[in-house]
Amino acid sequence: MNHLKLFVLTYIVLMTSGYLCAQHAQAIDLSKALKVGDVFVPPAAVQQMRGDGKEINLKKLEDKVVILDFFDTFCGTCIQAMPGLQKLQNKLKNKLQIITVGWQDKATLEKFFDRNEFLKENKVNLPVIYADVYLKQRFPHQSVPHVVFLFKGKVQAVTGSKLINEENVLELFRNGKIDLPLKDDFGKGNLMGSEQQGMRLKGAVSLSGYQDGVPFESLRFQKDTVTGLQKTSFYNVSIYSAVMSAWAKIKKSDYIPRAERLVLEVKDPNRYKDISNIGNIWYSQHAISYERLDSIHRTDSAQAAVVLHDLHSFLGIRSYKAMKEIPCLILKPCPVKPHTGGTPSNGMVYEGSGAMAVMTDLSGLYPPVLDMVKSKDKITLGAYDNLEELNQQLGAYGIKAEVGSGELEVLVIEEINSK
C-alpha cells in the first residue's frame, strides 16, 4: 500500500530529526544576512496585524528584549508554542516584546487566525508582521520555527523556539548578552577542517560533540569532492539516533522504533536520548557529530556496520537487538464476529495485520503492537475512540486486540564499564 509506506517513511524521517519543521521553498540570498553581534537596522515600516493595535516600531523597542518568531500556517510546532509565548508576553510585558513574523499575505493569515479555535481558546493575540521580506533577508532560514533575540539594537541570538523562556529573557535583559545554541539552516559540518585539501589521505575518522550552527543531518553516505574518498557523516544527533540509524541500515525493521523498544543499560540515560524533550539546549550538551573518509566503497549495510563499530569503540558502549517481554497490545486470532456497523465506506485500508500494527503504533494510543495474527488479508477500519470500538471492527476479520505482555524486539545500548 503506497500511501501507507510513504506515511511510515515520513514518520521515521521526522522522528530522527527531533522536531517537525515547516518550509517555504524559495531562492535564499545570504548576502544581507546578519550574524550574532551585528547591529540590527529596523525596517522603516512593517505591515502588521493583530496585537494591541499599536504600530510596531522596532527602533523604539531597543530597551526591551525583542523576539522575532518566524512562522507559517503549516507549522504545527509554531502554532502549538503560541499560547506559551502569549503567557510569557503577558508576564514580562515591560521587558519583552514577542513579534510573530510570517511570509504569507494578510488575507491568508486573517483566515487562519479566524478559523483556529486552539488559538482563540488560549487567547493568543501576539502582533503579527505579514508578507515579510525585509526580516527574512536579514535572518534567512529554510525551516520554522526560527527565532531571533534582539536587544539594544543588536542581534543577540539566532536559535530555536524552545529557548524562548523567562529565564533567557531575563538573563539577556539584565546582562545585555546571552549565549544560546545557534540555528543556521545553511551551516555545513566539516569536522576534519580544510587541511585535508592537497593531502593524499587514505582514510580518516572523527567523532565530536555538538557543532554550533550546523543543521541536524542523519547518517549519510556520499563521495567527498575534495579527497575523492567515500564520506560517511552525521551531525548533531543523539547517541540513540546515531546507533538506531546505523542499525536501520544494517537490518531493516518492520516496526516503529518507539521509546518502549529502547533499553538503556547506562549510568545516565539522559546522555543518550532527550528523554525530557528539552530540545536545543539538550542537543548542545549531548549531541554528537561524525565523519569518516574511506578509500574502500562498501555497500550501505557494510558501511553502517563500520560506523556502528566506531561508535562502540569511541563511546565505550555496545548495542544489540534482543527479544524482551514488555507491555504491548497483542493482536490475536479469534472467531469471526460480523460487525453490526458493516465495513466503513471511507475507512483506512491496511494490507494485512502487519500494516495495521505499524499504523496503530504510530497513533501512540496503545503500547507497542505484537502481531500474532500475521494475516495478509486486507483490513478496513473506520474511526474508533477506544479498544472496545476497535475490537468491534476487528472481530469481522477474526482478530482481537488486548493489552498484555509479550516478547518484542528491542534495541539495547549498554556501557561496557558501567558495572
Salt bridges, closest charged atoms under 4 A:
GLU62 OE2 - LYS59 NZ 3.24
ASP63 OD1 - LYS152 NZ 3.01
GLU117 OE2 - LYS120 NZ 3.79
GLU166 OE1 - LYS91 NZ 2.91
ASP185 OD1 - LYS183 NZ 3.03
GLU217 OE1 - ARG220 NH1 3.63
GLU260 OE2 - ARG258 NH2 2.89
GLU291 OE2 - LYS231 NZ 3.78
ASP294 OD2 - ARG292 NE 2.90
ASP294 OD1 - ARG298 NH1 3.47
ASP310 OD2 - ARG292 NH1 2.70
GLU351 OE2 - LYS378 NZ 3.88
ASP361 OD1 - ARG258 NH1 3.42
GLU402 OE2 - LYS332 NZ 2.49
GLU402 OE1 - LYS400 NZ 3.90
GLU409 OE2 - LYS321 NZ 3.58
GLU414 OE2 - ARG318 NE 2.21
GLU415 OE2 - ARG271 NH1 3.65
